[in-house]
């Protein structure tokens, strides 16, 4: 029998008694439970996106940098690919193209004055994901996803800077922008990954040559750890052109690590080179040790759970840095197809996915610090936290079956073939670069690393009346 409560009593109870929402439930051995959990969180993520005021198609709320909107669309693409749920495909097709810019290279007019190379990079990586999955734009007059990725690639080629530090992309694109004198591994890592994936996709040697060039430059300038530094496989944040990249910023975050890891796996797939296999192994090994805790403490229930080691222990992670785990799990889901550390990383990924589920509630709100094993409403949630949880669930699904769901992006019409080959050659400077002029402080993605260089909680209340 239902309890009898007066209207006034119910209202008072609602105001005083916030509900304790259930944690998400997953069974690592049952992929459908992980897909269902991802579905709960992705719905919450999309609701946050669509309900914002003012709404701008293609952009997360204003507190998020432009790069993170690219990560958001990539998450939607991965979710559809590995669950088969087409619910958000039309949203992707419609809103993604609102931010490609007049030259279809991810430099939209509303961001041109402050845009950074890593902003462009994460949008381009979403485009190459769409191309790999065989998706095609709903509007046949729109450029293909492969064309969008290629346009971004050519923009990187034009902006490659041989005049300082022997090469590399600068963080920001506009010379007057804060960060223009910094060459970061978010930008160069995104370029490397994009070139490698384009090369693996199309078999075009131009892309593979550039992937080699970016990786070699990164290693030569000292942004990749070596035996001498006792940090083999580590990706450092970047270096300044002011001292010719002599002083390395040794900050480290999972996103920069992830891009090089994904790119190395793509290069191994494209070349079957033992060199790339060894490079991939070192990048994965470093990730396993650094971002998943010290292995000697495997029984404490926490050390196998992912941690953003560069900032999380001190609770200093920024909004941008909270997207890093999503990028890390996405990369691991791909990289472990080609690396022999799969058994070790399976344990770490599985435990992290379990912790993510405990850190999310049944409304799809998720915490950032998964080692707490709960969602604390007083600490709130955000897009980065939700994308990380989704990608962790999908990473486990991919360990069971790494093939995208057939027909995830198809309709009754023929879909774009993922094996389509489009030629690429370094393009000359276009108006996309020329129109980017005066700038202010950048609202862009390399805040993932730039914090060390450049210087209210959500409350949910609910009362369930018990039968």
Secondary structure, DSSP 8 states (H G I E B T S, - for coil): ------HHHHHHHHHH------B----TT-HHHHHHHHHHHHHHHHHHHHT-SS--TT---TTS-HHHHHHHHHHHHHHHHHH---TTHHHHHHHGGGGSTTTTSS--TTTTTT-BHHHHHHHHHHHHHHHHTT---SSTTS--HHHHHHHHHHHHHHH--TTSTTS---SBSSTTSTTTTEEEHHHHHHHHHHHHHHHHHH--HHHHHHHHHHHHHHHHHT-B--TTTT-TT-B--EEEGGGTT-SEE----HHHHHHHHHHHHHHHHHH--HHHHHHHHHHHHHHHHHSS--GGGGGGSSTTS---TTTTTTT---TTGGGHHHHHHHHHHHHTTS-TTHHHHHHHHHHHHHHHHHTBBTTS-B-S-GGG-S--GGG---HHHHHHHHHHHHHHHHHH--S--TTTT--SS----TT-----------HHHHT-----S--STTHHHHTTT--------------
